């Protein structure tokens, strides 16, 4: 299975690589942004499908590697155990050899004792026999009295009896030693046979281990190739996503679809730690993810008044004159844009406060100015509040700073209130109560977005 999938995936990789290197992976410059995005989405889908297949191969290969590694480890332990048993058997065999040598020496000493005692006993018996053959006249002539004769005869007979007893004990000892020698010899033979059997088992186990090690090395090489292939696929997909991000970085009139918004949210999560479903819920609550970024323009550069683009109604509280208007002018100048044509939010009727929020993330200018430098550093260019990608990243950074990085329900709920009413709101129970409904609505959207994300991931 691996060889087939690897061959196919490598062919696809080569095609994508050639296309990317030649610039042909993106459709011609005459194509509209929507056509280009559509083409890139198809290519990205193919790469993601290839990535999933390779990941399956990697998972299977890793499982096989772990299984073989376990077998190799088990065989190593078995070989070590067998070698230990072989050494024990060899030591025992050597000990038995020493005992046999000692027993043979004892037998030899015992045989010598038996021969000596037999000689002494034979002499005694001859002396007794000679005494028995003497005549009465010889006895009377040779002995001073009869008591001497009888004492001599008695001593010889006693000596003969003691010698026979000792000789009998030594013969029994010799028999026991010979039996012990036979027993030791049998034990030695059995031990040597056991050592030989263990040695054969160890050789067999070592041969199996070497074969398993060879399979393991091949498996590791295969896994390395698969991971390299997976890395290349992800690299190609990242390049396409980056281009999609660029295309998504358009005015709010070209807001991203859900798939594009999710890709942007995943990108932001990698930088900020803000969960995609939560970021999308905030942006949906604020601007319908870039589809409703405000219907007013500032009336002039000094008063703070704004004008409803559709109705022409003038709002005296269009933008905070000292807090936010200077920042808006700086942003417009940096982006080389006419400040009088910039879309901002209109003030909410019958609610105290000001309008002036900008772009999909609905940052007021003073808040944007606090993140302007970080955003420009991350983006490598001046950040634009009305560009989809820039606003996604700005929102993710702010939410992360407000506690959403924890990715807990409590942390995200508190971040939602702070995003809407400012971080100081959490210090006032009255402020929390006034703005609780905003956070509750956001968290309700989070659950729906997470379900949609799960479905999207399953369908890919």
Helices and strands as residue ranges (DSSP letters): H 2-22, H 33-133, H 136-142, H 146-248, G 252-254, H 258-272, H 276-287, E 296-298, E 306-308, E 314-315, H 325-334, G 339-341, H 365-379, H 388-401, G 404-406, H 409-421, G 423-427, H 429-459
